[in-house]
Amino acid sequence: MTSMQENPELSPSSDTEVAMDTDEPCIENAVDNCNEISAEISEQPQIVASTSRDTIDSGASKSPVKEKLEDKNDFIYQIKWVSRNGRKSPIITQNENGPCPLIAITNVLIMKDRVKVPNLVDFVTTENLMEYLGNCLLESIPKNVPKGTQLNFEQNMNDAMAVLPKLQTGLDVNVKFTGISDFEYTPECIIFDLLRIPLYHGWLVDPQMSEVMSAVGKCSYNQLVEKIINAKCCSDVDKVSEALVAENFLERTASQLTYHGLCELTSKLKDDELCVLFRNNHFSSLVKHKNCLYQLVTDQGFVNENVVWETLNNIEGDGQFVDSNFVLVPPKSSSEMPMTSDVSEEKQIDQDFLVALSLQEEQQKQQSSEQEWEDFKKSRLGISDGLTDEELARRLQEEELKQEQEHSNHLQQQQHNNPRHSPPNDNSPRNGNNTRSRDCVIL
């Protein structure tokens, strides 16, 4: 799970103090470090075109990078090949809807043609994906770096290399509710900067909701949670009220996307811009095409389907599937579903008959219930056609109150005619059996 853990406020790397003389050639050290990591990556087995997992699981010497990965298990991901821009293009899929920013980042790099996957490869491992990212990071080394940015670049490269093993399990990100690209600075975010991949979110407060804006302010998620906890223990009524407003906002937007955020994403992204979206503790590849947002479908269950993208046009999560050309993919009808080999045609006909019979019985029960309801309304209210639900409820309530009043008058009349009887117990249920049984014996 991607967690939003409590992170101390970190300053940008430009303010980071490094115990080094700024006159030394720091950039050469950074390049040397990158070359060492590149050498470690090169020791790993190269991708071999394969249709099975046995070819990938080759026995190769373990490098320090690989040993770090094996602590988290070297996962295997299935590749889905689709037609994009007139040629075959791979999509890395996953069998769990986990955070895994590694999949989202790699797919963006593939669609940007910065990562080349050999043809006919059906599976890749975490090790292969890490090799791709390592190579992309090495290619991002700038040339003729000014002295003022040498320390920053070296620190950023070191942070990025330390973050790489975390990409397969999740990153610690701390959103701010003020803008789609507003995150609290953490070392994990530097990898997106070095790879030149935008990281966005849509968890924003609508400026028209002034009360919520005042309660949330410029807080990050971690700061807002801390503010809520502290304010609830405060004796100041205004602070408690503000905390409740902020808490209600977090509960109502638990999916980490608001309609204001959705509008901001649509308006701020450029056409055909590729990025990574953080939502609902999940990282996904996102693109804007013809003023519409689409999320890349990486669920392994769609590996044999013509589904490539899913529309992101609401916060309920019920988008529509489209293909690589952003053409709507209709849902499969039952007639297109293949018949299982162990069910004969005769048995299938019998099963269809039983299903139809069951549906007919359910329909008859529903019609019977509706008729009983209509009969009840006519017996109690007379003609009820044309009444709205509100008018019907009011008339039913008036009828019930009328019957209760008649029942109460009847009991008072009985008491008046026979004063020796004790008055009825007001706390007993109002039904026909509310008088005490005369067969009771007091012990």
C-alpha positions as CSV (number, residue, x, y, z in Angstrom):
1,M,0.0,0.0,0.0
2,T,1.1,3.5,-0.7
3,S,1.1,5.3,2.6
4,M,0.9,8.9,3.5
5,Q,3.2,8.6,6.5
6,E,4.2,11.5,8.6
7,N,7.1,13.2,6.9
8,P,9.1,16.1,8.3
9,E,9.1,19.2,6.2
10,L,11.9,18.8,3.9
11,S,13.5,21.7,2.1
12,P,14.4,21.4,-1.6
13,S,17.7,19.8,-2.4
14,S,19.2,23.1,-3.3
15,D,19.2,24.0,0.4
16,T,20.6,20.7,1.5
17,E,23.9,21.0,3.3
18,V,26.6,18.6,2.0
19,A,29.9,18.3,3.8
20,M,32.0,18.8,0.6
21,D,34.1,21.6,-0.8
22,T,32.1,23.2,-3.6
23,D,35.3,23.8,-5.6
24,E,35.8,20.0,-6.1
25,P,34.5,18.4,-9.3
26,C,31.3,17.1,-7.7
27,I,29.7,16.3,-11.0
28,E,32.4,13.9,-11.8
29,N,31.7,12.0,-8.5
30,A,28.0,11.9,-9.5
31,V,28.8,10.5,-12.9
32,D,31.2,8.0,-11.3
33,N,28.4,6.8,-8.9
34,C,26.0,6.5,-11.8
35,N,28.5,4.5,-13.8
36,E,29.0,2.2,-10.8
37,I,25.2,1.6,-10.7
38,S,25.2,1.2,-14.4
39,A,27.8,-1.5,-14.1
40,E,25.8,-3.3,-11.5
41,I,22.7,-3.1,-13.7
42,S,24.7,-4.4,-16.7
43,E,25.6,-7.5,-14.7
44,Q,21.9,-8.5,-14.6
45,P,20.6,-10.8,-17.3
46,Q,19.2,-9.1,-20.4
47,I,15.6,-9.6,-21.5
48,V,15.2,-12.6,-23.8
49,A,12.2,-12.9,-26.1
50,S,10.1,-15.5,-24.3
51,T,6.6,-16.8,-23.9
52,S,7.2,-18.5,-20.6
53,R,8.6,-17.6,-17.2
54,D,11.3,-20.2,-17.3
55,T,13.4,-18.2,-19.7
56,I,13.2,-15.1,-17.5
57,D,14.2,-16.8,-14.3
58,S,17.7,-17.4,-15.5
59,G,20.5,-18.1,-13.0
60,A,22.7,-15.0,-13.0
61,S,25.1,-13.6,-10.5
62,K,23.5,-11.4,-8.0
63,S,24.3,-7.7,-7.9
64,P,23.7,-5.4,-5.0
65,V,20.7,-3.9,-6.8
66,K,19.2,-7.3,-7.4
67,E,19.8,-8.3,-3.8
68,K,17.7,-5.3,-2.7
69,L,15.0,-6.3,-5.1
70,E,14.9,-9.9,-3.9
71,D,14.1,-8.6,-0.4
72,K,10.7,-7.6,-1.9
73,N,10.4,-10.6,-4.3
74,D,11.2,-10.3,-8.0
75,F,7.7,-10.0,-9.4
76,I,6.8,-11.1,-12.9
77,Y,4.5,-8.9,-15.0
78,Q,2.7,-9.9,-18.2
79,I,3.0,-7.8,-21.3
80,K,0.0,-6.8,-23.4
81,W,0.7,-5.9,-27.0
82,V,-1.6,-3.3,-28.6
83,S,-1.6,-1.4,-31.9
84,R,-0.6,2.2,-31.3
85,N,0.2,4.8,-34.0
86,G,0.3,2.0,-36.6
87,R,2.8,-0.2,-34.7
88,K,2.9,-2.7,-31.9
89,S,3.3,-1.2,-28.5
90,P,3.6,-3.0,-25.1
91,I,1.7,-2.3,-21.9
92,I,3.0,-3.7,-18.6
93,T,0.1,-5.2,-16.7
94,Q,-0.3,-6.2,-13.1
95,N,-2.5,-8.8,-11.4
96,E,-3.2,-6.7,-8.3
97,N,-4.6,-3.2,-8.0
98,G,-1.7,-2.2,-5.8
99,P,0.1,1.1,-5.7
100,C,3.1,0.0,-7.8
101,P,4.3,3.3,-9.3
102,L,6.9,1.2,-11.1
103,I,4.3,0.1,-13.6
104,A,2.9,3.6,-14.1
105,I,6.3,5.2,-14.7
106,T,7.5,2.4,-17.0
107,N,4.3,2.6,-19.2
108,V,4.7,6.4,-19.5
109,L,8.3,6.0,-20.6
110,I,7.3,3.3,-23.1
111,M,4.6,5.5,-24.6
112,K,7.1,8.3,-24.8
113,D,9.4,6.0,-26.8
114,R,12.1,6.3,-24.1
115,V,12.0,2.6,-23.3
116,K,12.2,-0.1,-25.9
117,V,10.9,-3.6,-25.1
118,P,12.0,-6.4,-27.4
119,N,9.3,-7.8,-29.7
120,L,7.5,-11.0,-28.8
121,V,8.3,-10.7,-25.1
122,D,5.4,-11.9,-23.0
123,F,6.7,-11.3,-19.5
124,V,9.1,-9.0,-17.7
125,T,10.4,-9.0,-14.2
126,T,11.0,-6.2,-11.7
127,E,14.7,-6.6,-12.4
128,N,14.0,-5.8,-16.1
129,L,11.9,-2.8,-15.3
130,M,14.5,-1.4,-12.9
131,E,17.1,-1.8,-15.6
132,Y,15.0,0.3,-17.9
133,L,14.6,3.1,-15.3
134,G,18.3,3.0,-14.4
135,N,19.2,3.5,-18.1
136,C,16.7,6.4,-18.4
137,L,18.2,8.0,-15.3
138,L,21.7,7.8,-16.7
139,E,20.5,9.3,-19.9
140,S,19.2,12.3,-17.9
141,I,22.7,13.3,-16.8
142,P,23.1,16.9,-18.1
143,K,26.2,18.0,-19.9
144,N,28.3,21.0,-19.1
145,V,26.6,21.4,-15.7
146,P,27.3,24.8,-14.0
147,K,29.1,24.7,-10.7
148,G,26.0,26.0,-8.9
149,T,24.0,22.9,-9.7
150,Q,26.7,20.3,-9.2
151,L,25.8,19.5,-5.6
152,N,22.1,19.5,-6.3
153,F,22.5,17.1,-9.1
154,E,24.7,14.7,-7.2
155,Q,22.3,14.7,-4.2
156,N,19.3,14.2,-6.5
157,M,20.9,11.2,-8.3
158,N,21.8,9.6,-5.0
159,D,18.2,10.1,-3.7
160,A,16.8,8.7,-6.9
161,M,18.9,5.6,-6.8
162,A,18.0,5.0,-3.2
163,V,14.3,5.3,-4.1
164,L,14.3,2.9,-7.0
165,P,13.7,-0.3,-4.9
166,K,10.7,1.3,-3.4
167,L,8.9,1.8,-6.7
168,Q,7.6,-1.8,-6.7
169,T,5.8,-1.4,-3.3
170,G,4.8,2.2,-3.1
171,L,6.1,5.7,-2.5
172,D,5.5,8.1,0.4
173,V,3.7,11.1,-1.1
174,N,2.0,13.8,0.8
175,V,-0.5,15.8,-1.3
176,K,-1.5,19.4,-0.8
177,F,-5.0,20.4,-1.6
178,T,-4.1,23.6,-3.4
179,G,-3.1,22.4,-6.9
180,I,-2.8,19.3,-9.1
181,S,1.0,19.3,-8.9
182,D,1.3,20.4,-5.2
183,F,3.1,17.7,-3.1
184,E,5.2,18.1,-0.1
185,Y,8.8,17.6,-1.1
186,T,10.1,14.1,-0.3
187,P,13.1,12.2,-1.7
188,E,10.6,9.9,-3.5
189,C,9.4,12.8,-5.7
190,I,12.8,13.5,-7.2
191,I,12.7,10.4,-9.4
192,F,9.7,12.0,-11.3
193,D,11.7,15.2,-11.8
194,L,14.8,13.4,-13.1
195,L,12.7,11.3,-15.5
196,R,10.8,14.4,-16.6
197,I,7.4,12.7,-15.8
198,P,4.7,15.0,-14.3
199,L,3.1,13.7,-11.1
200,Y,-0.4,15.0,-10.6
201,H,-3.4,14.5,-8.3
202,G,-7.0,15.7,-8.2
203,W,-7.6,15.9,-4.5
204,L,-8.5,19.6,-4.4
205,V,-10.8,21.9,-2.4
206,D,-13.3,23.8,-4.4
207,P,-12.6,27.6,-3.8
208,Q,-16.4,28.2,-3.7
209,M,-16.6,26.1,-0.5
210,S,-15.3,28.9,1.6
211,E,-15.8,27.1,4.9
212,V,-13.8,24.1,3.8
213,M,-11.2,26.4,2.2
214,S,-10.7,28.1,5.6
215,A,-10.5,24.8,7.5
216,V,-8.1,23.1,5.1
217,G,-6.0,26.1,4.1
218,K,-2.6,25.3,2.7
219,C,-2.1,22.2,4.8
220,S,-0.8,19.0,3.4
221,Y,-2.6,15.8,4.1
222,N,-0.3,15.0,7.1
223,Q,-0.6,18.5,8.5
224,L,-4.4,18.4,8.1
225,V,-4.7,15.1,10.0
226,E,-2.5,16.4,12.8
227,K,-4.5,19.6,12.9
228,I,-7.8,17.7,13.2
229,I,-6.5,15.5,16.0
230,N,-5.1,18.5,18.0
231,A,-8.2,20.6,17.5
232,K,-10.6,18.0,18.7
233,C,-8.9,18.1,22.1
234,C,-9.0,21.9,22.2
235,S,-11.5,23.8,24.3
236,D,-11.9,26.5,21.6
237,V,-15.3,25.9,20.0
238,D,-14.2,27.6,16.7
239,K,-11.2,25.3,16.4
240,V,-13.3,22.2,17.1
241,S,-15.9,23.3,14.5
242,E,-13.1,23.9,12.0
243,A,-11.7,20.4,12.7
244,L,-15.0,18.8,12.1
245,V,-15.4,20.6,8.8
246,A,-11.9,19.4,7.7
247,E,-12.7,15.9,8.8
248,N,-15.9,15.8,6.9
249,F,-14.1,16.9,3.8
250,L,-11.6,14.0,4.1
251,E,-14.5,11.6,4.6
252,R,-16.5,12.9,1.7
253,T,-13.5,12.8,-0.6
254,A,-12.1,9.4,0.5
255,S,-11.4,8.4,-3.1
256,Q,-8.9,11.3,-3.3
257,L,-10.5,13.0,-6.2
258,T,-13.0,15.9,-6.4
259,Y,-14.9,17.5,-9.3
260,H,-12.9,20.6,-8.9
261,G,-9.7,18.6,-9.1
262,L,-11.1,16.8,-12.2
263,C,-11.8,20.2,-13.8
264,E,-8.3,21.4,-13.0
265,L,-6.7,18.3,-14.5
266,T,-8.7,18.7,-17.6
267,S,-7.8,22.4,-18.0
268,K,-4.2,22.3,-16.9
269,L,-3.0,19.2,-18.9
270,K,-1.9,19.8,-22.4
271,D,-3.4,17.7,-25.2
272,D,-1.8,14.2,-25.5
273,E,0.2,15.0,-22.4
274,L,1.3,11.8,-20.6
275,C,1.7,11.8,-16.8
276,V,1.3,9.7,-13.6
277,L,-1.8,10.3,-11.6
278,F,-1.9,9.6,-7.8
279,R,-5.4,8.7,-6.7
280,N,-6.9,6.4,-4.0
281,N,-3.4,5.4,-2.9
282,H,-2.7,4.2,-6.5
283,F,-0.4,5.3,-9.3
284,S,-1.7,5.1,-12.8
285,S,-0.7,6.4,-16.3
286,L,-2.9,9.2,-17.5
287,V,-3.3,11.1,-20.8
288,K,-5.4,13.9,-22.0
289,H,-6.8,13.4,-25.5
290,K,-9.2,15.8,-27.2
291,N,-10.1,17.5,-23.9
292,C,-10.9,14.1,-22.2
293,L,-8.9,12.3,-19.6
294,Y,-8.0,8.6,-19.9
295,Q,-6.4,6.2,-17.5
296,L,-4.3,3.3,-18.9
297,V,-5.9,0.0,-18.1
298,T,-3.2,-2.2,-16.6
299,D,-5.4,-4.9,-15.1
300,Q,-4.0,-8.3,-16.2
301,G,-7.6,-9.5,-16.6
302,F,-7.9,-7.4,-19.8
303,V,-4.7,-8.7,-21.3
304,N,-6.7,-10.5,-24.1
305,E,-9.2,-7.8,-24.5
306,N,-9.2,-4.8,-26.9
307,V,-9.4,-2.5,-23.9
308,V,-6.6,0.0,-23.5
309,W,-7.9,3.2,-21.8
310,E,-10.7,4.0,-19.4
311,T,-12.4,7.4,-19.3
312,L,-12.0,9.6,-16.2
313,N,-14.9,11.9,-16.4
314,N,-16.4,11.6,-12.9
315,I,-15.3,10.8,-9.4
316,E,-17.6,7.7,-9.0
317,G,-15.1,5.5,-10.9
318,D,-17.6,4.2,-13.5
319,G,-15.7,5.2,-16.7
320,Q,-16.1,3.6,-20.1
321,F,-13.5,1.5,-21.8
322,V,-11.9,2.5,-25.2
323,D,-9.3,1.0,-27.5
324,S,-5.9,2.4,-28.4
325,N,-7.6,4.8,-30.8
326,F,-9.9,6.1,-28.1
327,V,-12.9,4.4,-29.7
328,L,-15.5,3.1,-27.3
329,V,-15.3,-0.7,-26.8
330,P,-18.9,-2.1,-26.3
331,P,-19.4,-4.6,-23.5
332,K,-19.4,-8.2,-24.5
333,S,-22.9,-9.7,-25.0
334,S,-23.8,-13.1,-23.6
335,S,-24.1,-14.5,-27.1
336,E,-20.4,-13.8,-27.7
337,M,-19.3,-15.7,-24.6
338,P,-18.0,-19.2,-25.6
339,M,-19.9,-22.2,-24.3
340,T,-17.8,-24.3,-21.9
341,S,-16.7,-27.6,-23.2
342,D,-18.2,-29.6,-20.4
343,V,-21.8,-28.3,-21.0
344,S,-23.7,-29.9,-23.9
345,E,-26.1,-28.0,-26.1
346,E,-29.1,-29.9,-24.6
347,K,-28.0,-29.1,-21.0
348,Q,-27.4,-25.5,-22.0
349,I,-31.0,-25.3,-23.3
350,D,-32.3,-26.7,-20.1
351,Q,-30.3,-24.2,-18.0
352,D,-31.6,-21.3,-20.2
353,F,-35.2,-22.6,-19.7
354,L,-34.7,-22.7,-15.9
355,V,-33.2,-19.2,-15.9
356,A,-36.1,-17.9,-17.9
357,L,-38.6,-19.6,-15.6
358,S,-37.0,-18.1,-12.6
359,L,-37.1,-14.6,-14.1
360,Q,-40.8,-15.1,-14.9
361,E,-41.5,-16.1,-11.3
362,E,-39.7,-13.1,-10.0
363,Q,-41.6,-10.8,-12.4
364,Q,-44.9,-12.4,-11.2
365,K,-44.0,-11.9,-7.6
366,Q,-43.1,-8.2,-8.3
367,Q,-46.4,-7.7,-10.1
368,S,-48.3,-9.3,-7.2
369,S,-46.5,-7.1,-4.7
370,E,-47.3,-4.0,-6.7
371,Q,-51.0,-5.0,-6.9
372,E,-51.2,-5.6,-3.2
373,W,-49.7,-2.2,-2.6
374,E,-52.3,-0.6,-4.9
375,D,-55.1,-2.5,-3.2
376,F,-53.8,-1.3,0.2
377,K,-53.7,2.3,-0.9
378,K,-57.2,2.1,-2.3
379,S,-58.6,0.5,0.8
380,R,-57.0,3.1,3.1
381,L,-57.0,6.2,1.0
382,G,-59.5,5.6,-1.8
383,I,-58.3,6.8,-5.2
384,S,-54.5,7.5,-5.1
385,D,-53.8,8.0,-8.8
386,G,-51.8,11.1,-9.5
387,L,-50.5,11.5,-5.9
388,T,-46.9,12.3,-5.5
389,D,-44.8,10.3,-3.0
390,E,-44.9,13.2,-0.6
391,E,-48.7,13.6,-0.8
392,L,-49.1,9.8,-0.4
393,A,-46.9,9.7,2.7
394,R,-48.8,12.6,4.2
395,R,-52.2,11.0,3.6
396,L,-51.0,7.7,5.1
397,Q,-49.7,9.5,8.1
398,E,-53.0,11.3,8.6
399,E,-54.9,8.0,8.2
400,E,-52.7,6.4,10.9
401,L,-53.1,9.3,13.3
402,K,-56.9,9.2,12.7
403,Q,-57.0,5.5,13.6
404,E,-54.9,6.1,16.7
405,Q,-57.2,8.9,17.8
406,E,-60.3,6.6,17.3
407,H,-58.6,3.9,19.3
408,S,-57.8,6.3,22.1
409,N,-61.4,7.6,22.1
410,H,-62.7,4.0,22.3
411,L,-60.5,3.2,25.3
412,Q,-61.7,6.4,27.1
413,Q,-65.3,5.5,26.4
414,Q,-64.7,2.0,27.9
415,Q,-63.2,3.6,31.0
416,H,-66.1,6.0,31.3
417,N,-68.6,3.1,31.1
418,N,-66.7,0.9,33.5
419,P,-64.7,3.1,35.9
420,R,-63.5,0.1,38.0
421,H,-61.1,-0.8,35.3
422,S,-57.6,0.7,35.6
423,P,-56.5,3.0,32.7
424,P,-54.4,1.4,30.1
425,N,-50.6,1.5,30.3
426,D,-49.4,4.3,28.0
427,N,-46.0,2.7,27.7
428,S,-47.4,-0.5,26.2
429,P,-47.4,-1.0,22.5
430,R,-50.4,0.4,20.7
431,N,-51.9,-2.8,19.3
432,G,-54.9,-5.0,20.1
433,N,-53.0,-6.9,22.9
434,N,-52.0,-3.9,25.0
435,T,-54.1,-4.8,28.1
436,R,-52.6,-7.0,30.7
437,S,-53.7,-10.7,30.8
438,R,-56.1,-11.5,33.6
439,D,-54.6,-14.9,34.1
440,C,-51.5,-13.5,35.7
441,V,-51.0,-14.5,39.4
442,I,-49.1,-12.2,41.7
443,L,-46.6,-14.2,43.8
